[in-house]
Amino acid sequence: MEGDTYHTWLWERLAERCVKNLKKHGFDAHSVPTVEEGRSVILSMVSGYETFGFGGSDTTRKLGVLEELRGMGKTIYDHWQSGLSKEDDLDIRLQQGRCDCFFCSANAVSATGEIINVDGVGNRTNAMTFGPEKVVIVAGMNKVTPDVESALKRVREVAGPMRAKSLGMETPCAETGVCNDCNAPQRICRVTAILHRKPMLTDISVVLVNQSLGF
């Protein structure tokens, strides 16, 4: 085996454990090898819905699902559109919590079957737990960690600093790459949500892609 093949194999085994535990916790969980297969699986499960919300996620956009749904004439609530006023941005974020189907990623997924997200505004953590009939969470295997403790560590040491840097935020972690639990006005780590089990009234599918995606 080549080095990349070993890496792929290791992630496949990790995904198997993660999917098994996610299912045990009530989530509809899937593992796919590629972005293309992930897109196909997702479109097959959501084609019957009409309104879709997209959280601020680089991962979900890399799958090309948003463009596919827009091409089908579906209604899309996406606050990453350019030129939005503050009022329009807020309205779209509110609609994300009321749409038929909400898409987002996760900052980390534990192999023990928990999903961890940390937000600055809270529209993602709200919409993924209650409101939409269907929620689809997509994550690359680079975001899967052994347990909840390591997942929270990943948010502090990897996802948080990288996301703050990508957004051009004026935070200590965006300068140094190290979280120091700051009180910066532009701090993006303000709300932590851990889905220990599937929320009672929300149908959640988790799709793990055997590639490195997102922060």
QUIWO-V641702 format. One line per field, one symbol per residue. ss: DSSP state (H for helix, E for strand, - for the rest). burial: b if it has 16 or more other ideal C-beta (glycine too) atoms within 10 Angstrom, else e. Layout:
ss = ???
burial = ???
//
This chain:
ss = --HHHHHHHHHHHHHHHHHHHHHH---EEEEE--HHHHHHHHHHHH----EEEE---HHHHH--HHHHHHH---EEEE-------HHHHHHHHHHH----EEEE---EEE----EEEEE---HHHHH------EEEEEEEHHHEE--HHHHHHHHHHHHHHHHHHH-----HHHHH--------------EEEEE-------EEEEEEE------
burial = eeeeeeeeeebeebbeebbebbeebbbbbbbbeebeebbebbeebbeebebbbbbbbebbbbbebbebbeeeebebbbbeeeeeeeeeeeebbebbbebbbbbbbbbbbbbbbbbbbbbbbebbbbbbbebbebbbbbbbbbbbbeebebbbebbbebbbbebbeeeebebbbbeeeebeeeeeeebbbeeebebeebeeebbbbbbbbbbebbb
//
